[in-house]
Each structure stands twice: as C-alpha cells, then as structure tokens.
Amino acid sequence: MTYLVTGATGGLGGYALEYLKKLVPTSEIIALVRNEEKAATLKEQGITVRVGDYGDTESLKAAFTGVDRLLFISGAPGNRQAEHSNVVNEAKEAGVSFIAYTSFANANNVDNMLSTDHQFTEQLIERSGIDHTFLRNNWYLENETPLLKAALHSGELDSSAGDATVGWALKREYGEAAARVLSGQQDNPSIVELSGQPHTYTQLAEALSQASSKAITARDLDDQAFIEAVKGQGLPESAANGILGIQHLIKAGDLVVESKDFEEVLGHPLTSLEDGLKEILDL
Ligand SMILES: NC(=O)c1ccc[n+]([C@@H]2O[C@H](COP(=O)([O-])OP(=O)(O)OC[C@H]3O[C@@H](n4cnc5c(N)ncnc54)[C@H](OP(=O)(O)O)[C@@H]3O)[C@@H](O)[C@H]2O)c1
C-alpha cells in the first residue's frame, strides 16, 4: 500500500505525516511538496518526497504514479477550483483508490467565501467515483493566536461574532484525524464533521483567563471598531479585513456544528479549550 500526503511542508500536512508514521510503515509514505528544499527533514525521516504543484498537471501525473491512498490537503484560496480539478483528475488517471479531502465544516449547508471551493471539490470527488472521506474541518484554535495574544496584554478578547459558536480544535488534532482516516485502519463514513465542542468568544475568553490566570473578558465590537482594534494590534488593513470576513461567517453560524465524529475518528477525547490554549500560547 502507498499513502501520499499533499501539503506535506505545511502545518496540517506535517502533523498528518507525524501521526501516519505511527500507523503505517514509513517506506509506504510519500510526501508531495512544492519546494524540495523545505522537505529536507521529511527525507531525513525516510519519507519519499515527490515534487508537484496543483497547478501543474504533469507534475501531478508523475507524483501520483503508484499511489493507493491520497490525503488531499486543500490549497490556498485564489485559483483553487482549477487546481483542485487537476488533483482529482490526475488522481483518477493514476488509479488512486481513496481520497481523504480536507473540506470545510458543514460544507453542503453553508455559503461563504471559504465554503464555495470546498463544495466544488467535494462534488468533483463524488463525480470521480473514487472512494473518499471528506474531512470537514472546523476552525483551528491556532487561527485565533493574534487575538489571543492581544487579549493577554489588554485583558480584552476582541471579536465581532456575537454569541455564535465555533468548533475550535488544535491543528495537530485535525492532522491526527486525517492520518487515521488515510491509514484505512478503521471504517469511516464518507463525510466526517471534525468539530470540537461549540464555544463562543465569551467562553474562549473565560478559558484564556483560566489558562493564563489573568482577568480577561470578551469584547464584542461592531465591524468598524473591530477593524480599528485589530489594526491597533499591528495588523495591516488587508489582514484586518480578512479576519473580519471570518468573523462574519462565524456570526452567521457557519461554524456551528454538533458532532461526535471527531472523537470517534480519533478514538480518544479532544483536548479541552483551556489545555489547547496553554499548548499554543506556551502558558
Ligand atoms: N480549518 C481551518 O481553520 C483552516 C485555516 C486555514 C487554512 N485552512 C485550509 O487548510 C489547508 C491546510 O492548512 P495548513 O494550516 O496546513 O496550511 P499551510 O501551512 O499554509 O499549508 C498548506 C500547504 O499546501 C501547499 N500548497 C498550497 N498550494 C499548493 C499548490 N498549488 N500545489 C501544491 N501544494 C500547495 C503548501 O505548500 P508550501 O509549503 O510550498 O507553501 C503547504 O504545504 C490550507 O491550505 C487551507 O486550504 C483551514
């Protein structure tokens, strides 16, 4: 059996490889990377490295040769639909028998700036006829790091998402789930909603207080005040607008998912919010 992980020099791909090595022989693992120099440590671990880009079909053709099971990590927004089409088409051509694809929480029921590409890709994979599991990832807790670090200084955790909930979990936990599904060692449904316990920003502020032993309260701001607050934390306007866009989709309830899938895939409980914060913020 051969297992190929795309996005192998990225955060999620790196974690997935770490866990996959515990589940299958390293000699059967292939990493797809864009930049071979970034993959030096993967090679040192005995992982076969192949170079390819979602935008370059010839490179994918070569990279997918002889691959049985594929962990397809979504690329960056931009030209994603064309790039993802290349990946699925070349996987089909190469005879890949299974794809685990990192999708978006509740992808078929929401419509936002991130979900469209994931809906598109899920449909592509379905139409390809390749056996699959959609890993519908909720939000990485790590995404909140700038707001959390600012809160540790100011005592206020800013958001603009009202009392909507998010299913935060650690990136390494999404990586572990992806590796377990890719390994094929357990039966998995074709869709898994990988969401942590739903929490509001108020609850996140409470967990940060506990984790840091500092008094921290949540501050729900209107859009303009949120932009000003984030810029005041040193982020440029474009980044502040990007974060506001995410706050809007959270406020709309797009990351509200109640599911036990994550812990069922992992076979153990998720890290608590408080412990997750200690881990990512070194508290
Ligand atoms: N659920 C969430 O909270 C959340 C948040 C952010 C992003 N995401 C999505 O989840 C994915 C994985 O997250 P991450 O944190 O691991 O992101 P990351 O660290 O940016 O890693 C993305 C990986 O994809 C590779 N990649 C990007 N475009 C590619 C292309 N055209 N061809 C081949 N490889 C390509 C990158 O290669 P290089 O190493 O060469 O750059 C990198 O290895 C992201 O790409 C994004 O689609 C999810």
The ligand as a MOL file (V3000), in Angstrom:
LIG
                    3D

  0  0  0     0  0            999 V3000
M  V30 BEGIN CTAB
M  V30 COUNTS 48 52 0 0 0
M  V30 BEGIN ATOM
M  V30 1 N -9.7740 24.8670 9.1370 0
M  V30 2 C -9.0710 25.9580 9.2830 0
M  V30 3 O -9.0890 26.6140 10.3310 0
M  V30 4 C -8.1610 26.4100 8.1860 0
M  V30 5 C -7.4450 27.5920 8.3480 0
M  V30 6 C -6.5790 27.9650 7.3330 0
M  V30 7 C -6.4660 27.1970 6.1790 0
M  V30 8 N -7.1910 26.0620 6.0490 0 CHG=1
M  V30 9 C -7.1110 25.2100 4.8500 0
M  V30 10 O -6.4190 24.0230 5.2300 0
M  V30 11 C -5.2180 23.8600 4.4490 0
M  V30 12 C -4.1200 23.3000 5.3080 0
M  V30 13 O -3.8900 24.1910 6.3930 0
M  V30 14 P -2.4120 24.4810 6.8780 0
M  V30 15 O -2.5380 25.2060 8.1470 0
M  V30 16 O -1.5950 23.2370 6.8180 0 CHG=-1
M  V30 17 O -1.9020 25.4890 5.7500 0
M  V30 18 P -0.3810 25.7490 5.3140 0
M  V30 19 O 0.5340 25.5810 6.4620 0
M  V30 20 O -0.4060 27.0400 4.5800 0
M  V30 21 O -0.1070 24.5550 4.2950 0
M  V30 22 C -0.6870 24.4960 3.0340 0
M  V30 23 C 0.1300 23.5090 2.2320 0
M  V30 24 O -0.4360 23.3910 0.9240 0
M  V30 25 C 0.6210 23.5140 -0.0120 0
M  V30 26 N 0.0930 24.0940 -1.2290 0
M  V30 27 C -0.5540 25.2720 -1.3770 0
M  V30 28 N -0.8420 25.4790 -2.6710 0
M  V30 29 C -0.3280 24.4270 -3.3500 0
M  V30 30 C -0.2610 24.0860 -4.7130 0
M  V30 31 N -0.7730 24.9090 -5.6640 0
M  V30 32 N 0.3260 22.9260 -5.0780 0
M  V30 33 C 0.8590 22.1040 -4.1400 0
M  V30 34 N 0.8370 22.3780 -2.8200 0
M  V30 35 C 0.2490 23.5280 -2.4440 0
M  V30 36 C 1.6290 24.4420 0.6330 0
M  V30 37 O 2.9110 24.2870 0.0450 0
M  V30 38 P 4.1730 25.1880 0.5230 0
M  V30 39 O 4.6520 24.5540 1.8050 0
M  V30 40 O 5.1170 25.0680 -0.5970 0
M  V30 41 O 3.6440 26.5820 0.7250 0
M  V30 42 C 1.5830 23.9480 2.0710 0
M  V30 43 O 2.4150 22.8270 2.2260 0
M  V30 44 C -4.9380 25.2550 3.8890 0
M  V30 45 O -4.2070 25.1670 2.6790 0
M  V30 46 C -6.3400 25.8090 3.6960 0
M  V30 47 O -6.9130 25.3150 2.4790 0
M  V30 48 C -8.0230 25.6430 7.0260 0
M  V30 END ATOM
M  V30 BEGIN BOND
M  V30 1 1 1 2
M  V30 2 2 2 3
M  V30 3 1 2 4
M  V30 4 1 4 5
M  V30 5 2 4 48
M  V30 6 2 5 6
M  V30 7 1 6 7
M  V30 8 2 7 8
M  V30 9 1 8 9
M  V30 10 1 8 48
M  V30 11 1 9 10
M  V30 12 1 9 46
M  V30 13 1 10 11
M  V30 14 1 11 12
M  V30 15 1 11 44
M  V30 16 1 12 13
M  V30 17 1 13 14
M  V30 18 2 14 15
M  V30 19 1 14 16
M  V30 20 1 14 17
M  V30 21 1 17 18
M  V30 22 2 18 19
M  V30 23 1 18 20
M  V30 24 1 18 21
M  V30 25 1 21 22
M  V30 26 1 22 23
M  V30 27 1 23 24
M  V30 28 1 23 42
M  V30 29 1 24 25
M  V30 30 1 25 26
M  V30 31 1 25 36
M  V30 32 1 26 27
M  V30 33 1 26 35
M  V30 34 2 27 28
M  V30 35 1 28 29
M  V30 36 1 29 30
M  V30 37 2 29 35
M  V30 38 1 30 31
M  V30 39 2 30 32
M  V30 40 1 32 33
M  V30 41 2 33 34
M  V30 42 1 34 35
M  V30 43 1 36 37
M  V30 44 1 36 42
M  V30 45 1 37 38
M  V30 46 2 38 39
M  V30 47 1 38 40
M  V30 48 1 38 41
M  V30 49 1 42 43
M  V30 50 1 44 45
M  V30 51 1 44 46
M  V30 52 1 46 47
M  V30 END BOND
M  V30 END CTAB
M  END
